[in-house]
Amino acid sequence: MKQFLKTAISFCLVLQGVHGACPFQTPFWFLSPPLLQPVLDEFGNTIPDRVWIQFGKVHNRKCVDFFRVEYTKSDKDGIEKVTSPRVFRHERGTEITVVPCTLYTFRVAAYEEFHGTGKKFPMYSDSVNFTLDYTPKFLRSPLIYEKFGQPRSRIVRDKRGIYPYTTTSTTPTTEPYIVITVSWDLSFIDFPICLAKVVFTYYNIEWEESSFTKEYADFKFGRTNAFAVSNKDLPCDPEFGFQTKVYGVNGKQEEKTNSKL
């Protein structure tokens, strides 16, 4: 009976060692670098400020107590280093908040914790560079103002003559003078850091031919961008409309925004 109990206890200890126990300071390391990919919304569109980082394979993963993600952000303001909170040992990855169109360098740290001493022993993955690709768009449509001008009045002097005369004057009917102003600034764009240029065109809806183009490629925060056209330059026509194109630094174009004059 005693021999049977010893055998049973030994067998349980073996099973514990196979399924979860890890002797302290058993070597573990990353077999592959982390993998980063965009996070998609319910419609399959890229969420512009979220990425998913897959930790990669780890040799002796059972010896890992928790993970952290370490990354640096490089932009015109310099380099910023960030370390994520702890990630549970059984998680295969985590989401990270980022700024799109910005260079990041990621690496994953796997920690073994020596319980009772507070000491932690990290093992690092290879570093991976990543930039979240995103094409910006207007959060709200550009402002369009219409202003009706008044035709200039002409003062006509009465004709002098020796004999009385009668004249019949007719007032000519003219098309009203309309000025259209289009205005916007960078606050209209969701992520200006990804913006390369904005192009406005006045085009034939049926033939998709442009008769007017206004392009903006130099931007500053706080500066209003605006242009004005009149119905003398661009006749009001139901077959024509304004088209707005937003181009990202990735060279891609956001969906066209159309409006009629």
Stockholm file with secondary structure:
# STOCKHOLM 1.0

chainA/1-261         MKQFLKTAISFCLVLQGVHGACPFQTPFWFLSPPLLQPVLDEFGNTIPDRVWIQFGKVHNRKCVDFFRVEYTKSDKDGIEKVTSPRVFRHERGTEITVVPCTLYTFRVAAYEEFHGTGKKFPMYSDSVNFTLDYTPKFLRSPLIYEKFGQPRSRIVRDKRGIYPYTTTSTTPTTEPYIVITVSWDLSFIDFPICLAKVVFTYYNIEWEESSFTKEYADFKFGRTNAFAVSNKDLPCDPEFGFQTKVYGVNGKQEEKTNSKL
#=GR chainA/1-261 SS CHHHHHHHHHHHHHHHHHHTCCCTTCCCEESSCCEEEEEECTTSCEEEEEEEEECCCEETGGGCCEEEEEEEEEETTEEEEEECCCEETTCSEEEEECCTTCEEEEEEEEEEEETTTTEEEEEECCCEEEECCCCCCBSSCCEEEEEEECCCCCCCCCCCCSSCCCCCCCCCCCCCEEEEEEEECGGGBSCGGGEEEEEEEEEETTTTEEEEEEEECCCCTTCCEEEEEETTTSCCCTTEEEEEEEEETTSCBCCCEEECC
#=GC SS_cons         CHHHHHHHHHHHHHHHHHHTCCCTTCCCEESSCCEEEEEECTTSCEEEEEEEEECCCEETGGGCCEEEEEEEEEETTEEEEEECCCEETTCSEEEEECCTTCEEEEEEEEEEEETTTTEEEEEECCCEEEECCCCCCBSSCCEEEEEEECCCCCCCCCCCCSSCCCCCCCCCCCCCEEEEEEEECGGGBSCGGGEEEEEEEEEETTTTEEEEEEEECCCCTTCCEEEEEETTTSCCCTTEEEEEEEEETTSCBCCCEEECC
//
